[in-house]
Amino acid sequence: MKTESESIAAFLNYLRDAESRYHIEHANEQEANAKTQDILHRLELHSDSYHETARLGKLLRRVRQERRAAKDAADALAPIVTWARANSSVTGMLERLLGEVRKIERRQEIREYIPRTDVLEVRNDD
């Protein structure tokens, strides 16, 4: 069973993960742009054979598809990252809330009940 703290922690981890994934995808898009320029300059400046030109065309398609995937992922993550940055105080409050909930959960795990009466003691006269 998932505890309350695990749900809060999962959301906070998601926000942190979204930020790092956004940067990775943005870097992947920039890398694909650089590869595209390399391929285009090769096609422009060299007189390659028909087969080499075809190979470069296929490579260009693959690089552009990689770029599109990275750009789409970064675009989808951008509003999440923007929200997290704009609401850093909310994130901080969630971090504090997580600490409070974890403290309560730890206390509940080790609690013991101490009987207040002798009603549970075994008697032979019953």
Backbone as numpy.savetxt, mean C-alpha at the origin, in Angstrom:
# Nx Ny Nz CAx CAy CAz Cx Cy Cz
-10.14 -14.49 14.18 -10.98 -13.32 14.18 -10.09 -12.07 14.18
-10.44 -11.12 13.37 -9.67 -9.89 13.26 -10.02 -8.96 14.41
-8.99 -8.47 15.08 -9.23 -7.55 16.18 -9.45 -6.14 15.65
-9.95 -5.29 16.49 -10.19 -3.89 16.10 -8.88 -3.22 15.73
-7.84 -3.48 16.49 -6.55 -2.84 16.21 -6.00 -3.29 14.86
-6.26 -4.52 14.48 -5.77 -5.00 13.18 -6.44 -4.25 12.03
-7.70 -3.92 12.18 -8.41 -3.16 11.15 -7.85 -1.75 11.03
-7.63 -1.10 12.15 -7.06 0.25 12.14 -5.65 0.22 11.57
-4.86 -0.74 12.01 -3.48 -0.86 11.53 -3.45 -1.14 10.02
-4.38 -1.95 9.54 -4.43 -2.26 8.11 -4.70 -1.00 7.30
-5.60 -0.14 7.78 -5.89 1.11 7.08 -4.67 2.03 7.07
-4.02 2.17 8.20 -2.83 3.01 8.27 -1.71 2.47 7.39
-1.55 1.15 7.37 -0.56 0.53 6.49 -0.90 0.78 5.03
-2.19 0.73 4.71 -2.64 0.99 3.35 -2.26 2.41 2.92
-2.47 3.38 3.80 -2.10 4.76 3.46 -0.60 4.89 3.22
0.21 4.27 4.09 1.67 4.33 3.92 2.09 3.60 2.64
1.47 2.47 2.40 1.79 1.67 1.21 1.40 2.43 -0.06
0.28 3.12 -0.03 -0.17 3.89 -1.20 0.86 4.95 -1.56
1.41 5.61 -0.56 2.42 6.64 -0.80 3.65 6.05 -1.47
4.16 4.94 -0.95 5.36 4.35 -1.54 5.08 3.76 -2.93
3.91 3.14 -3.09 3.55 2.61 -4.42 3.42 3.74 -5.44
2.87 4.88 -5.01 2.74 6.02 -5.91 4.11 6.45 -6.41
5.07 6.57 -5.51 6.43 6.98 -5.92 7.07 5.94 -6.84
6.86 4.68 -6.55 7.41 3.62 -7.40 6.81 3.67 -8.80
5.49 3.80 -8.87 4.82 3.84 -10.17 5.21 5.08 -10.96
5.36 6.20 -10.26 5.79 7.43 -10.94 7.20 7.25 -11.51
8.08 6.62 -10.73 9.44 6.35 -11.21 9.41 5.38 -12.40
8.53 4.37 -12.33 8.41 3.42 -13.45 7.94 4.13 -14.72
7.02 5.09 -14.57 6.56 5.85 -15.73 7.70 6.67 -16.33
8.49 7.31 -15.47 9.62 8.11 -15.96 10.66 7.23 -16.66
10.89 6.06 -16.11 11.84 5.11 -16.74 11.33 4.69 -18.11
10.04 4.41 -18.20 9.46 4.02 -19.50 9.54 5.17 -20.49
9.37 6.40 -20.03 9.52 7.56 -20.92 10.94 7.64 -21.47
11.92 7.39 -20.62 13.32 7.43 -21.05 13.60 6.30 -22.06
13.05 5.11 -21.80 13.23 4.00 -22.74 12.58 4.32 -24.08
11.40 4.94 -24.04 10.72 5.33 -25.27 11.61 6.26 -26.09
12.21 7.24 -25.44 13.08 8.18 -26.15 14.29 7.48 -26.74
14.84 6.51 -25.99 15.98 5.75 -26.52 15.58 5.00 -27.79
14.45 4.36 -27.76 13.99 3.59 -28.93 13.71 4.53 -30.10
13.01 5.62 -29.84 12.68 6.56 -30.91 13.93 7.18 -31.53
14.91 7.50 -30.72 16.15 8.05 -31.27 16.91 7.00 -32.07
16.84 5.77 -31.63 17.49 4.69 -32.39 16.83 4.58 -33.77
15.50 4.58 -33.78 14.78 4.49 -35.06 15.07 5.70 -35.95
15.21 6.87 -35.35 15.45 8.10 -36.10 16.86 8.17 -36.67
17.84 7.76 -35.88 19.23 8.04 -36.23 20.01 6.89 -36.85
19.43 5.68 -36.84 20.16 4.53 -37.39 19.39 3.92 -38.55
20.12 3.36 -39.46 19.51 2.64 -40.59 19.57 1.15 -40.29
18.63 0.69 -39.48 18.62 -0.71 -39.09 17.92 -1.55 -40.16
18.16 -2.87 -40.08 17.51 -3.79 -41.00 16.01 -3.84 -40.71
15.30 -4.44 -41.63 13.84 -4.59 -41.48 13.53 -5.35 -40.18
14.25 -6.43 -39.92 13.99 -7.26 -38.73 14.32 -6.50 -37.44
15.40 -5.74 -37.46 15.76 -4.96 -36.26 14.73 -3.86 -36.02
14.26 -3.24 -37.10 13.23 -2.21 -36.96 11.94 -2.82 -36.40
11.58 -4.01 -36.88 10.39 -4.70 -36.37 10.57 -5.04 -34.89
11.76 -5.50 -34.52 12.04 -5.81 -33.11 11.91 -4.56 -32.25
12.42 -3.45 -32.74 12.32 -2.19 -32.01 10.87 -1.73 -31.89
10.08 -1.96 -32.93 8.67 -1.62 -32.89 7.92 -2.41 -31.82
8.22 -3.70 -31.75 7.61 -4.54 -30.71 8.07 -4.12 -29.31
9.35 -3.79 -29.22 9.88 -3.32 -27.94 9.22 -2.01 -27.54
9.02 -1.12 -28.50 8.35 0.15 -28.23 6.93 -0.09 -27.71
6.20 -1.02 -28.33 4.84 -1.34 -27.87 4.86 -1.82 -26.42
5.79 -2.73 -26.10 5.87 -3.27 -24.74 6.22 -2.17 -23.73
7.17 -1.32 -24.09 7.56 -0.23 -23.19 6.39 0.73 -22.98
5.66 1.04 -24.03 4.51 1.95 -23.91 3.40 1.32 -23.06
3.22 0.01 -23.16 2.22 -0.67 -22.33 2.64 -0.64 -20.86
3.93 -0.82 -20.61 4.44 -0.72 -19.24 4.25 0.69 -18.70
4.50 1.69 -19.54 4.31 3.08 -19.16 2.85 3.33 -18.81
1.95 2.84 -19.65 0.51 3.06 -19.43 0.07 2.43 -18.11
0.55 1.21 -17.83 0.19 0.54 -16.58 0.70 1.34 -15.38
1.93 1.85 -15.46 2.50 2.63 -14.36 1.75 3.94 -14.20
1.44 4.59 -15.31 0.73 5.88 -15.25 -0.67 5.69 -14.68
-1.37 4.65 -15.10 -2.71 4.38 -14.58 -2.68 4.11 -13.07
-1.70 3.32 -12.64 -1.58 3.02 -11.21 -1.28 4.29 -10.41
-0.36 5.11 -10.91 -0.02 6.35 -10.23 -1.23 7.30 -10.19
-1.98 7.36 -11.29 -3.17 8.21 -11.34 -4.21 7.78 -10.31
-4.38 6.48 -10.15 -5.36 5.96 -9.18 -4.90 6.20 -7.75
-3.60 6.18 -7.52 -3.07 6.37 -6.17 -2.96 7.85 -5.79
-2.90 8.73 -6.77 -2.69 10.16 -6.50 -3.72 10.76 -5.55
-5.03 10.53 -5.73 -5.97 11.13 -4.79 -5.85 10.57 -3.37
-5.45 9.34 -3.25 -5.26 8.73 -1.93 -4.08 9.41 -1.23
-2.99 9.59 -1.97 -1.80 10.23 -1.42 -2.11 11.69 -1.07
-2.83 12.37 -1.94 -3.21 13.76 -1.68 -4.06 13.87 -0.42
-5.02 12.97 -0.28 -5.88 12.97 0.91 -5.05 12.71 2.16
-4.16 11.72 2.11 -3.35 11.37 3.28 -2.46 12.54 3.69
-1.91 13.24 2.72 -1.06 14.40 3.03 -1.89 15.54 3.62
-3.06 15.78 3.05 -3.92 16.87 3.53 -4.51 16.56 4.90
-4.61 15.30 5.23 -5.23 14.89 6.50 -4.23 14.20 7.41
-3.01 14.70 7.42 -1.98 14.08 8.27 -2.36 14.15 9.74
-3.13 15.18 10.13 -3.56 15.25 11.53 -4.53 14.12 11.84
-5.38 13.76 10.88 -6.30 12.64 11.07 -5.50 11.35 11.19
-4.50 11.21 10.36 -3.64 10.02 10.42 -2.97 9.92 11.79
-2.51 11.05 12.29 -1.91 11.07 13.63 -2.91 10.66 14.70
-4.14 11.14 14.57 -5.18 10.75 15.54 -5.47 9.26 15.44
-5.46 8.73 14.22 -5.67 7.28 14.05 -4.53 6.48 14.67
-3.30 6.99 14.56 -2.15 6.33 15.19 -2.34 6.28 16.71
-2.78 7.39 17.29 -3.02 7.42 18.73 -4.17 6.49 19.11
-5.22 6.50 18.30 -6.35 5.60 18.53 -5.89 4.15 18.49
-5.04 3.82 17.54 -4.51 2.46 17.44 -3.78 2.08 18.71
-2.97 2.99 19.24 -2.25 2.71 20.48 -3.20 2.45 21.64
-4.26 3.26 21.75 -5.24 3.07 22.82 -5.95 1.73 22.69
-6.36 1.39 21.48 -7.08 0.13 21.26 -6.17 -1.06 21.55
-4.92 -0.99 21.12 -3.98 -2.08 21.41 -3.77 -2.24 22.91
-3.68 -1.13 23.61 -3.51 -1.18 25.06 -4.69 -1.89 25.71
-5.89 -1.56 25.29 -7.10 -2.21 25.83 -7.09 -3.70 25.48
-6.75 -4.04 24.24 -6.73 -5.45 23.84 -5.71 -6.25 24.64
-4.53 -5.68 24.89 -3.52 -6.38 25.71 -4.04 -6.59 27.12
-4.67 -5.57 27.66 -5.21 -5.67 29.02 -6.29 -6.75 29.08
-7.12 -6.85 28.05 -8.18 -7.85 28.02 -7.62 -9.27 27.89
-6.47 -9.41 27.24 -5.87 -10.74 27.06 -5.36 -11.32 28.37
-4.92 -10.48 29.28 -4.30 -10.99 30.52 -5.18 -10.85 31.74
-6.40 -10.40 31.55 -7.25 -10.17 32.71 -7.67 -11.49 33.36
-7.88 -11.41 34.64 -8.35 -12.55 35.42 -9.50 -12.07 36.29
-10.41 -12.96 36.55 -11.51 -12.61 37.43 -11.22 -13.17 38.81
-11.38 -12.34 39.79 -11.20 -12.77 41.18 -12.59 -12.81 41.81
-13.04 -14.00 42.23 -14.38 -14.11 42.82 -14.53 -13.20 44.04
-15.70 -12.63 44.16 -15.99 -11.71 45.27 -16.75 -12.39 46.40
-17.26 -13.57 46.13 -18.01 -14.31 47.16 -17.50 -15.74 47.19
-18.07 -16.52 48.10 -17.71 -17.94 48.18 -18.78 -18.83 47.55
-19.64 -18.28 46.73 -20.74 -19.02 46.13 -20.24 -20.19 45.26
-19.05 -20.10 44.74 -18.52 -21.13 43.86 -17.80 -22.25 44.61
-17.61 -22.10 45.88 -16.93 -23.13 46.64 -17.83 -24.36 46.76
-17.24 -25.52 46.64 -17.99 -26.78 46.64 -18.40 -27.11 48.08
-19.70 -27.46 48.24 -20.21 -27.89 49.55 -20.85 -29.25 49.38
-20.72 -30.08 50.36 -21.30 -31.41 50.32 -22.75 -31.45 50.77
-23.24 -30.41 51.38 -24.61 -30.44 51.92 -25.67 -30.09 50.87
-25.31 -29.82 49.63 -26.30 -29.48 48.59 -26.96 -30.70 48.04
